Amino acid sequence: MKKNLGVNILLDVYGGMLTDRQRVTLELYYGEDLSLGEIAEETGITRQGVMNCIHKSEKKLYEMETKLNLIRKFRELQEDIDRLEGLILQSDMTNRAVLAQIDDLMVEIKGKI
């Protein structure tokens, strides 16, 4: 099982903004589930250096999400799409009230893109 799914998601979204060392270290730790010692051997830095790199990199990822909110926006957009799909499935496309809700939701979704 992954050590922290949240960090994996952050790494997928923001990993390209990290240094190569930061990205590789997090990928080995979270993606490959290697220990600090194994990562130290593979990267040629100390175990303490690996730990420091992981903490610094995690902090940077969380700061990026705090500033950019890409994951939060994606989740909100997915919720809107799910609501829209539900409205479409429950409508017969002749109900004016449902069509108005669909139109409103489409405008809301387009405003987030």
QUIPE-V548609 format. One record per run of one state. SS is the DSSP state (H for helix, E for strand, L for the rest). FROM is the first residue (numbers start at 1). TO is the last residue. If there is no record, write none. Layout:
BEGIN
SS&FROM&TO  SS&FROM&TO
END
This chain:
BEGIN
L&1&4  H&5&17  L&18&19  H&20&31  L&32&35  H&36&43  L&44&46  H&47&68  L&69&69  H&70&90  L&91&95  H&96&112  L&113&113
END
